[in-house]
Amino acid sequence: LIKNYYLILPFGLLAIFAFFTIPTALSFDLAIYFSMRWLMAFGLFLTLIVSDVPKKKMIIIFLVGLFFQVLVGIGQVVNQGPLNLPGELALDPNQYRAAVISIKGILWLRAYGMTFHPNVLGGFLTIGLILSIPYLENYKMRILWWFLTIGLFLSFSRSAWLAAAITIIPIFLLFFWQFPQMRRSLIITIIPTVLILLVGGILFVNLLIVRIQPFQNYSEFTSIIGRGQLLSIAFDLIRENPFTGIGAGNFPIAMLRYETLDPPHYVHNVPILIASEIGIFGGLIWLWLWLGPTINFQKKLNLKNLS
């Protein structure tokens, strides 16, 4: 437990801060519900650490799960609709709030997998790609990497694509520099990855253009404007309640008093969301939790180089 303090401490503080928001929350019951969820997540995290499950085994299990998520996502894209699987949350393209790309009146469903939104699937896949990098010397892991790349592309999640670009590329370069024995495997991995993205860009060029040029498409434009409104509301809430927030999970309730293009939901930026719900210290704790693993990994690399 001690060696993982850089994760345990901020994660635990988030759960504690969530409970502190209950007395001043806009919705007392909702704050209790979300505080309990955060506490359960922290408990699961501690359980995994204490159980001392081998890291590689956990990663493999996670990646296998993502493999099946991508299979479902590909099926949804091919079918252009849900596959009616038990627990599937994908919406019909014609249903309100479905994650679709609109081109000349045609609605094109993005890959959901078994998640509730393609952005969530894209986020999980980005994490999976990052976690698999140390194991790319194994050819099976490289095949899985390419398959997850297809899923990430079909999610058409701009946020996940951006996250992948600003995290995976530097990590790839870091491993290429620090571990000469992996260079051949990394090169073998990246060349087909680039080809997959090029082929995907050619096959889905019209969809790609809509996603990367949102101001040229009305539905995409209104989506971007809606995101901006959410950020503006979040900053208003932070200014009004800088230390107490509005209560864990309470952002959609606070959003009700504003006129917005989107119906009430959560702002699409985690540290800003947390800062608005449990105060600015909560947002700073999230940044700590976010940066902690990167700093710890860099320290390990430096120690390895010194030895």
C-alpha positions as CSV (number, residue, x, y, z in Angstrom):
1,L,0.0,0.0,0.0
2,I,2.8,2.4,0.9
3,K,4.5,2.3,-2.5
4,N,1.1,3.2,-4.1
5,Y,0.5,6.2,-1.9
6,Y,0.6,8.6,-4.9
7,L,-2.6,7.0,-6.2
8,I,-4.3,5.9,-2.9
9,L,-4.1,9.3,-1.2
10,P,-5.7,11.4,-4.0
11,F,-8.3,8.8,-4.8
12,G,-9.2,8.5,-1.1
13,L,-9.3,12.3,-0.8
14,L,-11.8,12.6,-3.7
15,A,-14.2,10.2,-1.9
16,I,-13.8,12.2,1.3
17,F,-14.4,15.5,-0.4
18,A,-17.5,14.0,-2.0
19,F,-19.0,13.3,1.4
20,F,-18.1,16.8,2.6
21,T,-20.4,18.2,-0.1
22,I,-23.5,16.5,1.1
23,P,-24.7,19.1,3.6
24,T,-24.5,21.9,1.0
25,A,-25.5,19.9,-2.1
26,L,-28.3,21.0,-4.4
27,S,-29.7,17.5,-4.1
28,F,-28.9,15.8,-0.8
29,D,-29.9,12.4,-2.0
30,L,-28.0,12.6,-5.3
31,A,-24.8,13.7,-3.4
32,I,-25.1,10.7,-1.1
33,Y,-25.6,8.4,-4.0
34,F,-22.6,9.7,-5.9
35,S,-20.4,9.8,-2.8
36,M,-21.2,6.2,-2.1
37,R,-20.3,5.3,-5.7
38,W,-17.0,7.1,-5.4
39,L,-16.3,5.3,-2.1
40,M,-17.1,1.9,-3.7
41,A,-14.7,2.7,-6.5
42,F,-12.0,3.5,-4.0
43,G,-12.8,0.3,-2.1
44,L,-12.5,-1.7,-5.4
45,F,-9.2,0.0,-6.1
46,L,-7.8,-0.9,-2.6
47,T,-9.0,-4.5,-3.0
48,L,-7.1,-4.8,-6.3
49,I,-3.9,-3.5,-4.7
50,V,-4.2,-5.6,-1.6
51,S,-5.0,-8.7,-3.5
52,D,-1.7,-8.2,-5.4
53,V,-3.0,-9.5,-8.7
54,P,-0.1,-9.6,-11.2
55,K,-0.2,-6.3,-13.2
56,K,0.3,-8.1,-16.5
57,K,-2.6,-10.4,-15.8
58,M,-4.9,-7.5,-15.0
59,I,-3.9,-5.7,-18.2
60,I,-4.5,-8.8,-20.3
61,I,-8.0,-9.3,-18.8
62,F,-8.8,-5.6,-19.5
63,L,-7.5,-5.9,-23.1
64,V,-9.5,-9.0,-23.8
65,G,-12.6,-7.2,-22.6
66,L,-11.8,-4.4,-25.0
67,F,-11.4,-6.9,-27.8
68,F,-15.0,-8.0,-27.3
69,Q,-16.1,-4.3,-27.0
70,V,-14.5,-3.6,-30.4
71,L,-16.2,-6.7,-31.9
72,V,-19.6,-5.3,-30.7
73,G,-18.7,-1.8,-32.0
74,I,-17.8,-3.1,-35.4
75,G,-21.1,-5.0,-35.5
76,Q,-23.0,-1.8,-34.6
77,V,-21.2,0.1,-37.4
78,V,-21.9,-2.6,-40.0
79,N,-25.5,-3.0,-38.8
80,Q,-25.9,0.8,-38.4
81,G,-27.9,0.1,-35.3
82,P,-27.8,-1.8,-31.9
83,L,-27.2,-5.6,-32.0
84,N,-29.8,-6.1,-29.3
85,L,-27.4,-7.8,-27.0
86,P,-28.1,-8.1,-23.3
87,G,-26.9,-5.0,-21.5
88,E,-26.2,-3.1,-24.8
89,L,-26.7,0.6,-24.4
90,A,-26.3,1.8,-28.0
91,L,-29.2,3.8,-29.3
92,D,-31.0,3.5,-32.6
93,P,-29.6,6.2,-35.0
94,N,-33.0,7.8,-35.3
95,Q,-33.5,8.0,-31.5
96,Y,-33.0,11.4,-29.8
97,R,-29.5,11.9,-28.4
98,A,-28.0,8.9,-30.4
99,A,-24.3,9.4,-31.1
100,V,-24.5,9.8,-34.9
101,I,-22.7,11.7,-37.6
102,S,-25.2,13.6,-39.9
103,I,-24.3,14.0,-43.5
104,K,-26.9,15.4,-45.9
105,G,-29.8,14.1,-43.8
106,I,-28.2,10.6,-43.4
107,L,-27.5,9.5,-39.8
108,W,-24.4,7.3,-39.4
109,L,-24.1,5.5,-36.0
110,R,-20.7,5.5,-34.3
111,A,-19.3,2.5,-32.4
112,Y,-20.6,2.2,-28.8
113,G,-19.4,-1.3,-27.9
114,M,-21.2,-2.1,-24.6
115,T,-20.6,1.4,-23.2
116,F,-23.2,4.2,-23.1
117,H,-21.4,6.4,-25.5
118,P,-18.7,6.2,-28.2
119,N,-16.6,8.7,-26.3
120,V,-16.4,6.3,-23.4
121,L,-15.5,3.4,-25.7
122,G,-12.8,5.6,-27.3
123,G,-11.5,6.6,-23.8
124,F,-11.2,2.9,-22.7
125,L,-9.5,2.0,-26.0
126,T,-6.9,4.8,-25.6
127,I,-6.1,3.5,-22.1
128,G,-5.9,0.0,-23.5
129,L,-3.4,1.0,-26.2
130,I,-1.3,2.8,-23.6
131,L,-1.2,-0.2,-21.3
132,S,-0.3,-2.6,-24.1
133,I,2.8,-0.6,-25.2
134,P,5.3,-2.4,-22.8
135,Y,4.1,-5.8,-24.2
136,L,4.3,-5.1,-27.9
137,E,7.3,-7.5,-28.3
138,N,4.6,-10.2,-28.2
139,Y,3.0,-10.6,-31.7
140,K,-0.4,-11.4,-30.2
141,M,-0.3,-8.1,-28.4
142,R,0.5,-6.3,-31.6
143,I,-2.4,-7.9,-33.4
144,L,-4.6,-6.8,-30.5
145,W,-3.2,-3.3,-30.7
146,W,-4.2,-3.1,-34.4
147,F,-7.7,-4.3,-33.6
148,L,-8.1,-1.8,-30.8
149,T,-6.9,0.9,-33.2
150,I,-9.8,0.0,-35.6
151,G,-12.2,0.3,-32.7
152,L,-10.8,3.7,-31.7
153,F,-11.1,5.0,-35.2
154,L,-14.8,3.7,-35.5
155,S,-15.7,5.5,-32.2
156,F,-15.2,8.8,-34.1
157,S,-14.5,10.3,-30.8
158,R,-12.5,13.6,-31.2
159,S,-11.6,13.7,-27.5
160,A,-10.3,10.1,-27.6
161,W,-8.4,10.7,-30.8
162,L,-6.8,13.8,-29.2
163,A,-6.0,12.0,-26.0
164,A,-4.4,9.1,-28.0
165,A,-2.3,11.6,-30.0
166,I,-1.0,13.5,-27.0
167,T,-0.3,10.4,-24.8
168,I,0.5,7.5,-27.0
169,I,3.0,9.3,-29.4
170,P,5.2,10.6,-26.5
171,I,5.0,7.2,-24.7
172,F,6.0,5.4,-27.9
173,L,8.9,7.7,-28.4
174,L,9.9,7.3,-24.7
175,F,10.0,3.5,-25.0
176,F,11.8,3.7,-28.3
177,W,14.5,5.8,-26.7
178,Q,14.7,4.1,-23.3
179,F,14.4,0.4,-24.4
180,P,16.5,-0.3,-27.5
181,Q,15.5,-4.0,-27.4
182,M,11.9,-2.9,-28.2
183,R,12.6,-0.7,-31.2
184,R,12.0,-3.4,-33.8
185,S,8.7,-4.4,-32.2
186,L,7.6,-0.7,-31.9
187,I,8.4,-0.1,-35.6
188,I,6.6,-3.3,-36.6
189,T,3.6,-2.1,-34.6
190,I,3.5,1.5,-35.8
191,I,3.7,0.8,-39.6
192,P,0.4,-1.2,-39.8
193,T,-1.2,1.2,-37.4
194,V,-0.5,4.1,-39.8
195,L,-1.9,2.0,-42.7
196,I,-5.0,1.2,-40.7
197,L,-5.6,4.9,-40.1
198,L,-4.9,5.8,-43.8
199,V,-7.3,3.1,-45.1
200,G,-9.9,4.2,-42.5
201,G,-9.5,7.8,-43.6
202,I,-10.0,6.9,-47.2
203,L,-13.0,4.7,-46.6
204,F,-14.7,7.1,-44.3
205,V,-13.4,10.4,-45.6
206,N,-16.7,12.2,-45.6
207,L,-17.4,11.2,-42.0
208,L,-13.8,12.2,-41.0
209,I,-14.2,15.6,-42.6
210,V,-17.4,16.3,-40.7
211,R,-15.7,15.3,-37.4
212,I,-12.5,17.3,-37.9
213,Q,-14.3,20.3,-39.4
214,P,-17.3,20.6,-37.0
215,F,-18.1,24.2,-37.9
216,Q,-19.0,23.1,-41.4
217,N,-21.9,20.9,-40.2
218,Y,-24.9,22.2,-38.3
219,S,-25.3,19.2,-35.9
220,E,-21.6,19.1,-35.2
221,F,-21.5,22.9,-34.8
222,T,-24.3,22.9,-32.2
223,S,-22.5,20.1,-30.4
224,I,-19.4,22.2,-30.0
225,I,-21.5,25.2,-28.9
226,G,-23.2,23.0,-26.3
227,R,-19.8,21.9,-25.0
228,G,-18.8,25.5,-24.6
229,Q,-22.0,26.3,-22.7
230,L,-21.3,23.5,-20.3
231,L,-17.8,24.8,-19.6
232,S,-19.2,28.3,-19.1
233,I,-21.8,27.0,-16.6
234,A,-19.1,25.0,-14.8
235,F,-16.9,28.1,-14.4
236,D,-19.9,30.0,-13.1
237,L,-20.5,27.3,-10.5
238,I,-16.9,27.3,-9.5
239,R,-16.9,31.0,-8.9
240,E,-20.1,30.8,-6.9
241,N,-19.0,27.8,-4.8
242,P,-15.2,27.7,-5.0
243,F,-14.7,25.5,-1.9
244,T,-17.8,23.5,-1.3
245,G,-19.0,22.9,-4.9
246,I,-22.6,22.1,-5.6
247,G,-22.5,18.4,-4.5
248,A,-21.1,15.2,-6.0
249,G,-23.1,14.3,-9.2
250,N,-25.2,17.5,-9.0
251,F,-24.0,19.3,-12.2
252,P,-27.1,18.4,-14.3
253,I,-29.4,19.9,-11.6
254,A,-27.4,23.1,-11.6
255,M,-27.7,23.2,-15.4
256,L,-31.5,23.3,-15.2
257,R,-31.4,27.0,-14.4
258,Y,-29.6,27.8,-17.6
259,E,-30.9,28.0,-21.1
260,T,-28.7,25.6,-23.2
261,L,-28.8,23.8,-26.5
262,D,-28.2,20.5,-24.8
263,P,-30.4,18.8,-22.1
264,P,-28.9,18.6,-18.6
265,H,-25.8,16.3,-18.4
266,Y,-22.2,16.6,-17.3
267,V,-19.5,19.0,-18.6
268,H,-17.1,17.1,-20.7
269,N,-13.9,17.9,-18.7
270,V,-13.3,15.9,-15.6
271,P,-11.2,18.2,-13.5
272,I,-13.5,21.1,-14.2
273,L,-16.5,18.9,-13.5
274,I,-15.1,17.8,-10.2
275,A,-14.1,21.4,-9.3
276,S,-17.6,22.5,-9.9
277,E,-19.2,19.6,-7.9
278,I,-16.8,19.3,-4.9
279,G,-14.7,22.5,-5.0
280,I,-11.5,23.7,-6.5
281,F,-9.4,21.5,-4.2
282,G,-11.2,18.5,-5.7
283,G,-10.2,19.6,-9.2
284,L,-6.6,19.9,-8.0
285,I,-6.7,16.5,-6.5
286,W,-7.9,15.0,-9.8
287,L,-4.9,16.6,-11.5
288,W,-2.7,15.0,-8.9
289,L,-4.3,11.6,-9.5
290,W,-3.9,12.2,-13.3
291,L,-0.2,13.3,-13.2
292,G,0.9,11.0,-10.3
293,P,1.5,7.8,-12.4
294,T,3.4,9.8,-15.1
295,I,5.7,11.3,-12.5
296,N,6.2,8.0,-10.8
297,F,7.0,6.2,-14.1
298,Q,9.6,8.9,-14.9
299,K,11.2,8.4,-11.5
300,K,11.5,4.7,-12.1
301,L,13.1,5.3,-15.5
302,N,15.6,7.7,-13.9
303,L,16.5,5.2,-11.2
304,K,16.9,2.4,-13.8
305,N,19.2,4.6,-15.8
306,L,21.3,5.5,-12.7
307,S,21.6,1.8,-11.8
